[in-house]
Amino acid sequence: MPEPCFLRSPLLAAHGMHGIFSLRNGGVSPPPFDSLNLADDTGDDAALVKKNLDILIRQSGINSVPHRSVQVHDCQTLLCSGAGRMHNEQADILLSGDGNAVAVRVADCTPILLADPTTGLVAAVHAGWRGTVDRVAAHAIGSMLNAGATTGNILACIGPCIGLCCFQIGPETADILSRSSPGAEAFVQARYGQYFADLTALNRLQLAQAGIGQANIEYLVKAPAACTCCNAQHFFSYRRDGQASGRHLAIVAPIRSA
């Protein structure tokens, strides 16, 4: 039996949507990218990365290659249509309304999967600390609303990322994260002269402030198990392993069309 290579969002699945977060096991890449690395710009063999993507697509039941982009920690939205592929455009929000899958790559940053089951609109969001400061989650909600989604129908799944336990930051970053949205200061902590931030909680706060109901927001994995830096068995982590870290994919698509 193959190793399980992904987590599935129960919230999105209950509403006819794929919400997939890949794990690090079950692939073919050798160390230090072992084994389900899904990025070919970190030193891994591109042919092995393609095999890993094929494995994830087959095992998860997503029957199309997801759209991906060049991620640069901003709030640009890329509207995706047609067959999935790797785009040259820079964007940290990928939006689709034609039934195709969209995805973001992560290895500590926060992946957010959004879906409106009524319209079939889906968005994948890459929220590092810079994106969190710029309220990328709220920008993604705005892009969905502009495309025809309804706030009350939007579902949000927040995937594993670096946790409050490990995400140590400098005082300047702590200050701007604390001012990123009303109430954000509660999720930036000072401990013995050092600062730590809870990216998961900060992004959940921004989703709620953008109008998403608490019942429509899901943590795919709860802390401390969700910390990518702590849990080397299941997750890649740039903070832990540096450039030699592999990357996960977080993918969203309508089940009926994927």
C-alpha positions in Angstrom: 0.0 0.0 0.0 1.4 3.5 -0.8 1.9 5.9 2.0 -0.8 8.4 2.4 0.5 11.6 0.7 -2.1 14.2 1.5 -4.7 15.6 3.9 -8.2 16.4 2.8 -10.5 19.2 4.1 -13.6 17.7 5.6 -15.4 21.1 5.4 -14.8 21.5 1.7 -15.5 17.8 0.9 -18.9 18.1 2.7 -19.8 20.9 0.2 -18.6 19.1 -3.0 -15.1 20.6 -3.1 -11.6 19.2 -3.1 -9.4 20.8 -0.5 -6.0 19.0 -0.6 -2.8 19.6 1.3 0.1 17.4 0.3 2.3 15.7 3.0 6.1 15.1 2.5 5.9 11.3 2.3 4.7 9.0 -0.5 6.8 10.5 -3.3 10.0 9.6 -5.2 12.5 12.5 -4.5 15.7 11.6 -2.7 17.0 13.4 0.4 17.0 16.2 1.3 13.8 16.6 -0.7 12.4 13.3 0.5 10.0 12.4 -0.7 6.9 14.2 -2.1 8.6 17.5 -3.1 6.4 19.5 -5.4 8.7 22.3 -6.5 11.4 22.0 -9.1 13.2 25.3 -8.4 14.9 24.2 -5.2 17.5 21.8 -6.7 15.4 18.7 -7.0 15.2 16.7 -10.3 12.3 18.2 -12.3 11.4 14.7 -13.7 11.0 13.5 -10.1 8.9 16.5 -9.1 6.6 15.7 -12.1 6.2 12.1 -10.9 5.4 13.4 -7.4 2.7 15.6 -8.8 1.3 12.7 -10.8 1.2 10.6 -7.6 -0.7 13.4 -5.7 -3.2 13.9 -8.4 -3.9 10.2 -8.8 -4.2 9.5 -5.1 -6.3 12.6 -4.2 -8.8 12.1 -7.0 -8.1 15.5 -8.6 -8.1 14.5 -12.2 -6.4 17.6 -13.6 -3.1 19.4 -13.1 -3.6 22.5 -10.9 -2.8 26.0 -12.0 0.3 27.4 -10.2 2.1 30.8 -10.3 5.4 32.5 -9.4 4.8 33.4 -5.8 6.3 36.7 -4.6 4.6 37.5 -1.3 2.1 40.1 -2.7 -1.6 40.4 -3.1 -2.0 40.0 -6.9 -4.7 37.7 -8.2 -4.2 35.5 -11.2 -7.5 34.5 -12.9 -7.0 30.9 -14.2 -8.9 29.1 -16.9 -8.5 26.1 -19.2 -6.0 23.3 -18.6 -3.9 23.7 -15.4 -0.2 24.6 -15.8 2.7 26.5 -14.2 2.3 30.2 -15.1 5.1 32.7 -15.5 2.9 35.4 -13.9 3.6 36.6 -10.4 0.6 36.1 -8.0 -0.1 34.8 -4.5 -3.8 34.4 -5.1 -5.0 32.0 -7.9 -8.7 32.2 -8.8 -10.8 29.9 -11.0 -14.4 29.7 -11.9 -14.4 27.1 -14.7 -14.0 23.9 -12.6 -10.2 23.7 -12.8 -7.9 23.2 -9.8 -5.7 26.0 -8.5 -2.8 25.6 -6.0 -0.1 27.4 -4.0 3.3 26.0 -2.8 4.3 26.3 0.8 7.0 25.2 3.3 6.0 27.2 6.4 3.8 30.0 4.9 0.1 29.7 5.4 -2.0 28.1 2.7 -5.6 29.2 2.5 -8.1 27.4 0.3 -11.4 29.2 -0.5 -14.5 28.0 -2.2 -18.0 29.1 -3.0 -19.9 25.9 -3.7 -22.9 27.8 -5.2 -20.9 29.4 -8.0 -18.0 26.9 -8.2 -15.5 29.7 -7.6 -12.3 28.6 -5.9 -9.1 30.4 -4.8 -5.8 29.2 -3.4 -3.9 31.8 -1.3 -0.2 32.0 -0.2 0.0 34.0 3.0 3.5 34.4 4.4 4.1 37.1 7.0 4.4 39.8 4.3 1.2 38.7 2.7 -0.4 38.6 6.2 0.7 42.2 6.8 -0.9 43.2 3.5 -4.1 41.2 4.3 -3.8 38.9 1.3 -6.7 36.8 2.7 -9.0 39.8 2.5 -7.8 40.6 -1.0 -8.6 37.0 -2.0 -12.1 37.3 -0.6 -12.5 40.6 -2.5 -11.4 38.9 -5.8 -14.0 36.1 -5.2 -16.8 38.6 -4.6 -15.8 40.6 -7.7 -16.1 37.3 -9.7 -19.6 36.6 -8.4 -19.2 34.8 -5.0 -21.3 35.6 -2.0 -19.6 36.2 1.4 -22.1 33.9 3.2 -21.3 31.0 0.9 -17.5 31.2 1.0 -15.7 28.3 2.8 -12.1 28.7 4.0 -9.7 26.0 4.9 -6.4 27.0 6.6 -3.6 24.4 6.1 -0.6 23.6 8.2 2.1 26.3 8.5 4.8 27.3 10.9 3.3 27.7 14.4 3.5 30.2 17.2 5.9 27.8 18.8 8.6 28.3 16.1 7.8 31.5 14.2 10.3 33.8 15.9 10.5 37.3 14.3 12.3 40.5 14.8 10.8 43.5 16.6 10.0 45.4 13.4 8.1 42.5 11.9 6.3 42.0 15.2 5.2 45.6 15.2 3.8 45.6 11.6 2.1 42.3 12.2 0.5 43.6 15.4 -0.9 46.5 13.3 -2.0 44.4 10.3 -5.7 44.3 11.4 -7.8 45.3 14.4 -7.0 42.8 17.2 -3.9 41.4 15.6 -1.7 42.3 18.5 -3.3 39.4 20.5 -1.5 36.9 18.2 2.0 38.4 18.4 3.7 37.5 21.6 6.9 38.7 23.4 8.8 36.1 25.4 11.9 37.0 27.3 12.8 39.7 24.8 12.0 37.6 21.7 8.9 37.9 19.5 6.7 35.1 18.0 3.6 35.3 15.7 0.7 33.0 15.1 0.1 33.2 11.3 -2.8 30.8 11.4 -4.7 32.9 13.9 -3.8 36.2 12.2 -5.2 34.9 8.9 -8.3 33.5 10.5 -8.9 36.9 12.1 -8.6 38.5 8.7 -11.0 36.1 7.1 -13.6 36.8 9.8 -13.1 40.5 9.4 -13.7 40.1 5.7 -17.1 38.6 6.5 -16.5 34.8 6.6 -18.5 33.2 9.3 -16.7 31.2 12.0 -18.5 28.0 11.0 -17.2 28.4 7.5 -13.5 28.6 8.6 -11.6 25.3 9.2 -8.2 24.6 10.5 -7.1 21.5 8.6 -4.8 20.4 11.4 -4.8 22.0 14.9 -1.8 23.1 16.8 0.7 21.9 17.8 0.5 19.1 15.1 0.0 21.8 12.4 3.4 23.3 12.9 5.5 22.6 9.8 8.7 23.4 11.6 8.1 21.1 14.5 6.9 18.1 12.5 9.6 16.9 10.2 8.0 13.5 9.7 5.0 15.0 7.8 6.0 18.5 6.7 8.7 20.4 4.8 10.0 23.6 6.5 12.1 26.4 5.1 12.8 27.7 8.6 14.1 24.3 9.7 15.9 23.1 6.6 16.6 26.2 4.5 16.9 26.1 0.7 17.1 22.3 0.8 13.5 22.1 2.0 10.9 20.6 -0.4 7.6 22.2 -1.0 3.9 21.2 -0.4 1.0 22.0 -2.6 -2.4 23.1 -1.3 -5.0 22.6 -4.0 -8.7 23.5 -4.3 -11.2 22.5 -7.0 -14.9 21.5 -7.4 -15.2 17.7 -7.0 -17.8 17.5 -9.7 -15.5 19.1 -12.3 -12.0 18.1 -11.2 
